Amino acid sequence: MNYQEAVEYIEEIRKKLASDYSMERVMKLAELMGHPEKKLRVVHIAGTNGKGSVGAYISNALAMSGYSVGRFASPALFDPREQIQRISGNHFGTDVEWISEEEVARCVTELVVSVNKMEAAGLDCPTAFEIETVMAYCQMVRWHVDVAVIEVGMGGRNDATNIIEKPALTVFTKISRDHTAFLGDTIEEIAYQKFGIIKAGCPVVSVRQDNTVMEMLKEICQHRGLKLRVAEPEQIRQKDFSLEKTLFRYQGYPLEIRQLGYYQPENAVIAFEALKLMAQTGFHKINISSVQTAFRETKWTGRFELISKDPFLILDGAHNPDGAVALKKSLEIYFPAQRFRYIFGVFRDKDYQKILDEMLPLATSVYTVQAAGERGMDPGELAEIVEKKCRKYDREIPVESCQTVAQALQKIEKDGHNTKTIIFGSLSFLHEVYRFFDTSRYI
């Protein structure tokens, strides 16, 4: 099987099989592949928003400290191979290497043999994400990585990544309402699913959660005798935001990050606490100098990212109400008393009503676009919902539907560049934005 055949095999399964959240298939697949997950030291990250940024900070800091790092993060934004990465450090930062086409072909060829055995035994075929997850573990074993930083796909308890028996560390970003059709309607139900990745003997790091969720977490850790370290964003001091960098102090340490967004210092201190605990539990090469350098150099695309200055355009992956709150706060901090032109597309199963309630008060106009795939909401239908919301606020906000992001961006170019444009609602059209801006204009 060559690379193209491997990709087509996984995509065919993705089309045929909807996500089915149980652990039986992926556990059997991992068993047939020799349980690669048992051969790795894993940092397992769950939460609602911020998992990617926290994973990037941790991965880069470990690499800068001299560890070979494997990373699994989903979904892929530009290329299927980007989900599985190997990261190493150098004097100036980190080198990131995606799994190669040859490695994908080799892994999938081997995985197909195991999938066929499962089906021959009357078992269900694994989902595409389950196959990708086991492929990630297999490849990281082949790479002989020192640490694997693994991001939960959705939820936690029944997520394919949760075949790990004993991670080196479990990390939680802020937990809020999202994926309610799968995880539950209440914050307690969602937290129950997220906390399903906690394992006996494994220390836990979490940002301070809302009171109910925090009490749940404390009770779980106390009952199991687990060490719990809490990251306290309230302890962040001297925050200085600009479009070039953010400077702040945490626990007396000066830190600088280039990731924009008011929420990024919070993500950085979650990673900071995780790295501190790892340094105390066997990862002795971690040092403050490497952490500071790694944080300064970390970049994670699609999170309050300045794409272009002319026209001025920021892209943010806000796709749930908490993400919208964070985006709105960031806009108010970086651009006080300003209003913005929006390009907005969203998946049908997201809480787009609350996203709009949060964002529309800062809007001058809205272009609706199609989010990728069958889950993407029709832009015409979405435009009608936006118009109805605008009438509720008794505001005259022009709303126009476009089939593609490129079409919306072309209209904006004709409108002129006086108003800042914000693209949000999904990461599924990030590649369309990048494709629109050629290298001479892309920052």
N, C-alpha and C positions, 0 to 999 in steps of 0.2 A: 504494500500500500504506500503510495506517495503522499506528499503533503496535501495536495488538492483533494485527493480521495478521502484522506483522513478528515479534513474539514467538512466535506460533503456528507460523510457518514454521521458526524456529530449533528450537523444541521438538520439532516433528515430525521434523526431521533427527536430533535427539538421541535420539529413541526408536528410529529406524530404524537408525542407524549407531553401532556401538560405536567406542570410540577405537581408532585404527589409527595407530601411531606411525611415520610416514614423512613426508618433507618435500616430496614431489612435488606433492601437491594444493595445499598452502598456498602453495608457491612459484609455482605457475601462477596461483592466484587473486590473489596479490599483483601478479604481472606484469600481469594483465588490468586491475587497478585502478591501474596506473601506479606501482607500487612505492612506496607511501607511506612504508614503513619507511626508505627511503634519504634521505628529506627531514627526518629527525629526528635530534637528538642524544640517544642512549639510554644510560641506566644499566640494565644487565641484571643481575637478581638471581636466583641459584639456591641450592639447599641443601635440607636436609630439614625442619628446623624453624626458625622465626624470620624467614622471608622477609617476611611481612606487616608485622611490627613494624619490621624494618630499613628496608623500603620506606617506611613511614610516617614514620620519623625523617628519612630522607634527603629525602623529598618536602617535608615541612613546613619543614625547614631551608633548602632551596633557595627555597621560596616566601617565607619570612621574609627571605631575603637579596635579594629583589627579582626573582626569576625566575618566569616563568609555567611551571607544571608540569603535565604530563599524567601520569596514573597508570593502569596496568592491573594489577589484582589479581584472582585468582579463588580459590575459587568465590564467586559472589554468595550472601550470607546472607539478605538481606531482599527485595531487588528486583534484577532482572537489570541495571538501569541502573547499579548501584553499582560494577560492575566497571571502568567507564570514567569517570574523574574528571578535573576540572580544578581545580587548587589555586593560590590566590594569597594573598599575605600582606597583613596590615594591622598597625596599631600594637599590637594586642592578641593576635594569633595568626594563624590562617589561615582563609580561606573555601574550603570544599569544595563543588564543584558537580558533580552527576552529569550524564552525558549526558542530554539531554532526550528526551521521547517523540518529538517531531518529528524530532530528529536521528537517533534509532534508525530511525524509519520511512524517512527519506531514505537512510541508509546501506544498510539492508537492501534497499531497492528497487533501488539501484545494484548491490549485490552479487549479487542474484538474476540480473541480466542476465549477469554474468560466470560465475556457476555454470551457467546454462543453456548458455552457449557451451562450457564445459568438457564438459558432458554430451553436447552435440551433436557434439563432437569425439571422443566415445568414452572420455572420461576419467571417473574416479570423482568422485562428489559430495564436496566437502569436508565434514569433520565440523563439528558445531556449534561446538566450541572454535576450530577453524581460521577459521570465519566470524567469530566474535566477536573473534579476535585481529586479523584484517585490518581489521575495523570499527574497532577501537581505534586502530590506526595511521592510518587514514583520517581519523577524527574529530580526532585530535591535530594532524594537518597542517592541518585546517580551523581549529582553534583557534589555530594559529600559536604553539604552546608553545615555550618556550626549551629545555626538557628533558623527555624522556619517561622515567619510571621504570617499568620493565617487569618484572613478576614471572613467572618460569617457572611453567608449569602443573604439569608433572611431569617429572622427569629433567632434560633440557636438550638433549642432542645432537639428538634427534628431536622436540623440543617445537615446537609451531607458532610460538612467539615467536622461535625461533632463526633466522628468516629475515633477521635483522639482519646486515649484512655487516661493519660496523665500529662497535661501540658506543664511546661515550666512556669507559665504565668497566664492568668486569665485577666483580660482588661475590658472594662465597660465604659463606653462613652454615654452621653445623656440618653435616657430612654424616654420616648414619648409615643404618641399614637401614630401608627403607620401600618400598612398592610393589615388592616383590621379584619378583612375577609378571611385571612389565614391565621392571624395571631390572637384575635379576640377584640372585643369592643372596648374593654376597660384597660386603664393603664396597668392594673394589677395582673390582668390576664396576659398582657403583652410582656410585662416584666417576668412573669412565671416562665414564659417561653425563652426569653433572653437568658435568664439565670440557669437554664438547663445545661449550659456549657461548663458550669462549675463542677470540679471534680475533687475527690478526696485527696488530700495532701498537696493541693495546688494553691499557692497564694493568689490573692485577688487584689486588683487595683481598680478603683472606680472613681469617676468624678462624683462630687456630691449630688445625689439624685433628689427628686422631690420627696417630701417626707414619707409618704406611704411606701414608695419604692425603696427608699433608703432603709426603712425599718425591715422590709422584706429581706434585703441583702444582708443586713447585720444579723438577722435571725438565722439565715442559712449558714453564714460563716461561723457564728457562735456554735450552732448545733453540730457542725462538722469539724470544729476546732481549727478553722482556717485563718491564716493571717489576712487581715483586710487593711489595705492602705487607701486613704481617701485623698484625692486631689482636690484642693480648695481654691477655685478661681478667685474667691474673695480675697485671698492673700496676694494677688497680683498687684504690684505697685508701679507707679510712674509710667503708665501706658502712654505711648506717643505714636499716633497713627499717621502715616503718610502713604501716598501711592507708590513709594519706593520700598518702604520697610516699616515694621512695627518694632518699637523698642519697649521693653518692660523689665521689671525685676520680680523674681519669685524666690522666696526664702533667702533673700539677700543676693542671689545670683543675677547678674545682668544677662539678658537674653535678647537676641535679635532674630526676627523671622521675616522672610520675604513674601510669605503667603499673606494675601490681603484678606480682610474681613474681620469684624470686631470679635468674632467667635474663635479666631485662630489662636490667640493666647491661651484660651481654655483648652483647646486640643493639645497645645504644646505642653501645658503643665500636666495633663494626663500622661503624656508620653514621658515627661520628666520624672514623675513619680514611679512609673513602670520601670524606667531605666535605673533609678535609685534602688528599687527593691531587687532588681536583677543583679546589680553590683554587689548586693549584700547576700545573695543566694547562689553564688557560684560563677557569675560572669564578671570576674575580677578585672578584666581589661577595660571595662567601661570607665571613662574619666570625664570630668567636667569640660575640659578643653575640646574633646571630640564631640561631646553633646552640643556645645555651643556652636561649633563649626557646622555640624550636621543640621541643626535647626536653621541656621542662617542660609544654608544652601538648598534646603528642601523645597521642592516644587511639586504640587499635586494639581493637575489640570482641572478646570471647570468649577473651581470654588472661588467665587468672587474674583474672577480672573480678568485683568485688563487685556482685552484682545487687540484693540486698536485705539489710537488717540485721535485719528481723523478718518472717518467719523469716530467719536468717542463711544466705545462699546465695552460693556462689562458682561461677562457670562457667569451665571451662578446656577449650580445644580439643584436649587431649592425645589423640592417636589412633594413636600408635605407641610402642614401648618407650622411646625417648629422651624423648618428650614426657611419658610417665608418670614417668620418673625425675625430670624437672624439676618436675613437679607435686608429687610426693612431697616433694622437697627444699623446695619453697616452703611446703608445709603445715607441715613440721617447723620451718622458720625463723620463720614468722609465728605459729604456734600450737604451741609445744613441748609435748610430752607429752600431746597431745590425740588423740582418735579422732573419726571422722567418719562420717556417713551418706552413702551414695553413690547417685546416680542415674546409671546407666551404660548407654550404647547404643553400638554399634560396627558398622562395615561388616564383612561376612563375610571380605573379603580382607585385613583387618588382622591383625597378630599379637596378637590379644586374649589369648592365653594368657600371654604375657610381660607385657602390660599389667596383667593381674590379679595375676600373681606380684609385681609391684612395688607395687601399690596395696592389696591386701587386708590386709596386716598392720596398716594404720591404720583398718580399717573396723569400725563397730559394726553396720551393716545395709546391705543393698544392694537397690535397686529397679532392675530391668532394664527398658529401654524400647526401642522400635523406632527405629533410625536411618533416615533418610528414603531412599526409593527402593528399587529392586530389590536393591541391594547390602546393604541393612540387614539385620542378623541378627535372626531371630525372638526376641522377648524371652523366650518360654518356654524355648527351646533354650539361650539365653544364661544364664538362671537355673539351669538344670541344670548347666551348666559351672561357674558360680560356686559352687554347692553342693558340687560334687565337689572344687573347690579348697579350700573351707573344711574339708571332711573331711580333706584332706591336711594342713592346718595344725592339725588337731585342735582346731578352734575352733567354737563355737556362734554363727554369724552369721545372723540372719534374712535370708532372700532372698525377694523377691516380684517377679513379673513384672507389668508394666503395658503396655498397648498404646501409651499416649501419655505424654509428659512431664507434661502437665496432670493426668492421672490420678495419677501419682506425686506431684506437688506437692500435690494435694488430700489424699492419704493422709498426707503429711508434716504438713500443717496440722492434721489430726485428732490426729496423734501428739504434738503439742506442739513447742515451739521450743527445747528445751534443748540439742539436738545440732546442730552446724553441718553443713550439707548441701553436698556438692560434686557438681556435674554435669560429666561428662567423657566422652570416648570419640569424640566427633564434633562438628563445628560444624554439622551438618545440622539439628539441632533447636534451634539458638540462637533462631530466631524464635519457637518455641513458648514458650520461657522468657520472652522479652520480652512476648509476647502475654498470658501469664498474669498478669504484674504490671502493674497499671494505673499511670498517671502519678503518682498520689498516693503510691504505695509504691515506685516505681522510683527508684533513686538516680541 
